[in-house]
Amino acid sequence: QIISTLLDHQQLHRFFNAKFTLLQAQDEGQIEGGKGAVRQVKIGKITFSEQIISADQNQISYQIVGDKPVANHRGDIYLSANKDINTLVTELNYCISCSAPWWMPNAL
């Protein structure tokens, strides 16, 4: 359910302060919104595209197409189920890497 929610590109504004538009559907045979999908992201006056490079029930990986606003950008979201005594909990790890422009501190 969480993967499906995160691959519903046009509804991602619920979680991120940006507008998302699906430009290209997933590759044939892939899960809905998965590998091959391209979405446009608008944050204020900045517009760029992201492509899903892999997706399954446990992970989503995407990258920015081109090198703006940052170069070598990659996002990886990993999900793992952790069952405690009374409830099923899903742990989400979201890792982002990129090469920042010269004017942006690398720590960001």
C-alpha positions as CSV (number, residue, x, y, z in Angstrom):
1,Q,0.0,0.0,0.0
2,I,2.8,2.4,0.8
3,I,4.7,1.7,-2.5
4,S,1.5,2.3,-4.4
5,T,0.9,5.6,-2.6
6,L,4.5,6.8,-3.3
7,L,4.2,5.8,-7.0
8,D,0.9,7.8,-7.4
9,H,3.0,10.6,-8.9
10,Q,0.2,13.1,-9.4
11,Q,-0.7,12.9,-5.7
12,L,2.8,13.4,-4.2
13,H,2.1,17.0,-3.4
14,R,0.4,15.6,-0.3
15,F,3.9,14.7,1.1
16,F,6.2,17.2,-0.7
17,N,5.9,20.9,-1.3
18,A,5.9,20.6,-5.1
19,K,3.6,19.9,-8.0
20,F,4.0,16.6,-9.8
21,T,2.8,15.7,-13.3
22,L,3.2,12.3,-14.9
23,L,4.9,12.8,-18.3
24,Q,5.5,9.1,-19.2
25,A,3.9,6.0,-17.9
26,Q,5.9,3.0,-16.6
27,D,7.5,0.5,-18.9
28,E,5.3,-2.4,-20.0
29,G,5.1,-5.2,-17.4
30,Q,6.2,-2.9,-14.5
31,I,4.1,-2.0,-11.5
32,E,1.9,1.1,-11.8
33,G,4.0,4.2,-11.7
34,G,7.2,2.1,-11.6
35,K,10.3,1.6,-13.7
36,G,10.4,3.9,-16.8
37,A,7.8,6.4,-15.4
38,V,8.9,10.0,-15.8
39,R,7.4,12.8,-13.7
40,Q,7.8,16.6,-13.9
41,V,8.4,18.3,-10.6
42,K,7.7,22.0,-10.1
43,I,9.0,23.7,-6.9
44,G,8.3,27.4,-7.1
45,K,10.0,28.6,-10.3
46,I,12.2,25.5,-10.7
47,T,11.0,22.7,-13.0
48,F,12.8,19.4,-13.6
49,S,12.0,15.8,-14.5
50,E,12.6,12.6,-12.5
51,Q,12.7,9.0,-13.9
52,I,11.9,5.9,-11.9
53,I,14.8,3.5,-12.5
54,S,13.5,0.6,-10.4
55,A,10.5,-0.2,-8.2
56,D,9.0,-3.2,-6.5
57,Q,7.1,-3.9,-3.3
58,N,10.2,-3.1,-1.2
59,Q,11.9,-0.2,-2.9
60,I,11.7,2.7,-5.3
61,S,14.8,4.3,-7.0
62,Y,14.6,7.4,-9.1
63,Q,17.0,10.0,-10.6
64,I,16.8,13.5,-11.9
65,V,16.9,13.6,-15.7
66,G,19.8,16.0,-16.5
67,D,22.0,17.9,-14.1
68,K,19.6,20.7,-12.9
69,P,18.9,21.7,-10.2
70,V,21.5,19.3,-8.9
71,A,23.8,16.8,-10.7
72,N,24.0,13.0,-10.1
73,H,20.8,13.1,-8.1
74,R,19.4,9.7,-7.0
75,G,16.7,8.9,-4.5
76,D,16.3,5.5,-3.0
77,I,13.3,4.6,-0.8
78,Y,13.4,1.3,1.1
79,L,10.6,-0.3,3.0
80,S,10.8,-3.2,5.5
81,A,8.1,-4.8,7.6
82,N,8.8,-5.0,11.3
83,K,6.3,-6.9,13.3
84,D,6.2,-6.2,17.0
85,I,4.0,-8.1,19.4
86,N,0.8,-6.2,18.7
87,T,1.1,-4.6,15.3
88,L,2.7,-4.6,11.9
89,V,4.9,-1.5,11.3
90,T,6.6,-0.6,8.1
91,E,10.0,1.1,8.4
92,L,10.8,3.6,5.6
93,N,14.3,4.7,4.8
94,Y,14.7,7.5,2.2
95,C,18.3,8.1,1.0
96,I,19.1,11.0,-1.4
97,S,22.5,11.6,-3.0
98,C,23.6,14.3,-5.4
99,S,26.4,16.7,-6.4
100,A,25.4,20.1,-5.2
101,P,26.1,23.3,-7.2
102,W,29.2,25.3,-6.0
103,W,27.0,27.8,-4.1
104,M,25.1,25.2,-2.0
105,P,26.8,23.8,1.1
106,N,27.5,20.1,0.6
107,A,26.0,19.3,4.0
108,L,22.6,20.1,2.5
